[in-house]
Amino acid sequence: MSGRSRICRIRNGLATGVISLGLLAGCNSFDSRAAGALDTFSAQQIFERGEFELESGQADDAAFFFGEIERLYPYSEWAKRALIMQAFSYHRDTDYPNSRAAAQRYIDFYPVDEDAAYAQYLLALSYYDQIDEIGRDQGLTFQALQALRVVIERYPDSEYAQSSVLKFDLAFDHLAAKEMEIGRYYLKRDHFAASINRFRIVVEDFQTTSHTPEALHRLVESYLSLGLVEEAQTAGAILGFNYQSTEWYEDSFVLLTGQGLEPRSIGDNWLSAVYRQMVRGEWL
């Protein structure tokens, strides 16, 4: 269920009306943010004003009204409903730190409530939605992975688990892409040892991502450049066994055979161990 559907479900469980909207929005001179301005209004009236602002595209104002319910009526059922709406409104406004804070409060206050899974999902999205380019600091990606894992493991039967798994895989792939970017940078500058370290991370720690075939090919390139033919051949063997139909294997095959070599596991090195694990299933 989407965030909009979740909000609709929350709203459908409430009594709605138009009187409060008139009281709060009918007068242009009314300053709802002035000290004590909302003290005489009921939680339901303030909640409906928050809904009105949200539907009007004023997510920041909506978050304010939902927050006022938490302040004025902290122990009411309306406060619980308003808190998840506040987290949603802040997220809609791309105010991710405040969305995360509201979602975390909901989880802390109502850990077994039916909307706790959605609160955790919003918290994860507050990190995930900021992962927009490979070159950024990867701290957000790690935090997104951790928060998404909580949704998957704590709420496996929730409607957000499947979406969290998909986003987890994409974020995981994003980390591998960052390692590849750095590895290519070093490789282009003939810093072969440094590039090998990055490509090795992808092969060992991110085997399930889409970047593994290229990482193996780049290892063939790097090791051949250093004259380490056994490692190059073994990388080629792994590539051939798992990704023979890819362009990366074709390129590696040309490189190896061009030097009178063939893709095969040879020697005793870290890639030989990977070969035994991936090809022979010998998890030592």
Secondary structure, DSSP 8 states (H G I E B T S, - for coil): --HHHHHHHHHHTS---SHHHHHHHS-TT--TTSTTTTTTS-HHHHHHHHHHHHHTT-HHHHHHHHHHHHHHSTTSHHHHHHHHHHHHHHHHTT-HHHHHHHHHHHHHH-TTSTTHHHHHHHHHHHHHTT---TTS-THHHHHHHHHHHHHHHH-TTSTTHHHHHHHHHHHHHHHHHHHHHHHHHHHHTT-HHHHHHHHHHHHHH-TTSTTHHHHHHHHHHHHHHHT-HHHHHHHHHHHHHHHTTSHHHHHHHHHHHHTT------SSSHHHHHHHHHTS----
